[in-house]
Amino acid sequence: MAFLLPRLFNRPAGLRGPARGRVSAERAVLLFESETLIDASTGAAEYLPPAPLPGMAEAASDLQRLVGALDESFPGIGEMIDDVAPGERRRLEGAFGESRAELSRWCNRLRIAIIHDRGETMPPPPAMAAAMEELEVLRSIGDAAPLPIWKVDSAGRICWANSAYLSLCETMRPVEEEGGRDWPPPLLFESLGAPPQEDDPVTHRRELMLPGTARPQCFDITLVRRGGEVLAYAIDVTETEVATQARAEFVQTLSKTFAQISIGLAIFDRQRRLVMFNPAFTDLCDLSVSYLSAKPTLPALLDRLRDKRLLPEPKNYRTWRKRLMDVESAAKEGTFGETWVLPSGQTIRVTGRPHPDGALAFLFEDITGEVALTRHFREEMDLAQAVLDRSEEAIAVFTTGGRLSMANEAYEDMWGATESRLSDLVLSGEMERWRQAAPSRVWDRLRRTAESRGSRISWGGLVKRRDGARLHLRVEPLPAGALMVGFQPTQAIAAAPPRAKVAAPPRQPALLSLEPPTRDRA
């Protein structure tokens, strides 16, 4: 060994190449000057990491990096290097009992030899072992991936595939012979092409009909170029495709349903663009289908309705613009509801409701007929009230449930007004007031009449109030189970002028003569 060292030391400083043929195949020898590697045997330089290990300084020397790489296999090698003296040789056994390290120093040069005890096979350098371990991990990850992955060479043939892809091939084309399937496996998804650039992956959707299935499986295939090869990933999106089709069918069903209702419907997405409307909305707003199909925004649609005089006209444009914002914000909170009286006389009820995913739904209902009917009914009620108020008889009308629905001014003058609203008064409460003011057994009969659900007849009676006034009571059944109760002082009935009797017209004969009647001449 003495003849080898001078030759190694005489090589130029900084030389990184290995000293070929100088060291046996069982050992790896590295020679340092200070802390810089100046020579190494064949393959020994692989023990030296090319860059500082995690936790090391960026300016770590060659010797420091080697110690960091060997510290796990040879615990304490760093301290032994510091302790070895010039001309001294030390030996350190490996942690796993298969190798040892021999250290020797001459002046400022350090020789480190890593020797494998088994003689024929050198242990792999740490850098190579880490690379092999990483490769094995990557292979296991790709092979255990639940989605099919394969690689295609420049000739269009599969050069690698994982277990999921091979299982899919087996499902599509089972191998009957015992010899197994030939390599390479077939391409299950053809006509995919290749991405134009390495950093520009593309995705295609393809269907694959598996044996024994009623519908094809759907896959999203992502292609990634790596030089002349293409790496492909297939993700099963069958359930997503089925859900998308079910959603489209559901939306179509909703559209057909909305098309049958008479209320105009307009749904806006989170960007406030019109995404759905029904024919009633088109007819009500007098807007073309082509315009609505272009998905106008909510402000643009309201501006168009304003131009067509289908919105209430504000006093100024600033107020109108604020109104637009109020429509959107109020509907988003689920509180928007308004009645628009248009210049044409049409009345529209507008209701805004929040929709999932931040969308808004507006309902437009033409209530012109309903408003006219309500107005007409109110006019009829006002007319009937006016007629009752002209009557001197105190009249109160009760519904079939016993609630007071109508009373005239004479009734309030006779029995006094109460603090309760008219709709809060009931027949039982009013009879108690009448009983207190005019005790009589006639109220029991009135109660039985009110509780009767059969045929009822009109009847009357006299009651005497505690103040001595005599009242004539009149009870009249009304349609729909209602009941009218009237009170009139007896003196008013006596003072009323008798009705004039009108003679009935003479009864006409069954057959009329077409000639005028003849008169007897004197």
Secondary structure, DSSP 4 states (H G I P E B T S, - for coil): -TTHHHHHHTSPTT--SB-TTSS-TTEEEEEEETTEEEEE-TTGGGGS-SSPPTTS-TT--HHHHHHHHHTTTSTTHHHHHHHPPTT-EEEEE-TTSSEEEEEEEETTEEEEEEEETTSSSPPPPHHHHHHHHHHHHHHHHHHH-SS-EEEE-TTS-EEEE-HHHHHHHHHHS---STT-PPSSPP-SS-S----SSTT--EEEEEEE--TT-SS-EEEEEEEEEETTEEEEEEEE-HHHHHHHHHHHHHHHHHHHHHHHSSSEEEEE-TT-BEEEE-HHHHHHHT--HHHHHT--BHHHHHHHHHHTT-SPPPSSHHHHHHHHHHHHHHHHTT--EEEEE-TTS-EEEEEEEEEGGGEEEEEEEE-HHHHHHHHHHHHHHHHHHHHHHH-SSEEEEE-TTSBEEEE-HHHHHHH---SS-GGG-BHHHHHHHHHHHS--THHHHHHHHHH--S----EEEEEE-TTS-EEEEEEEE-GGG-EEEEEEEHHHHHHSPPPPPPPPPPPPPSS--SSPPP----
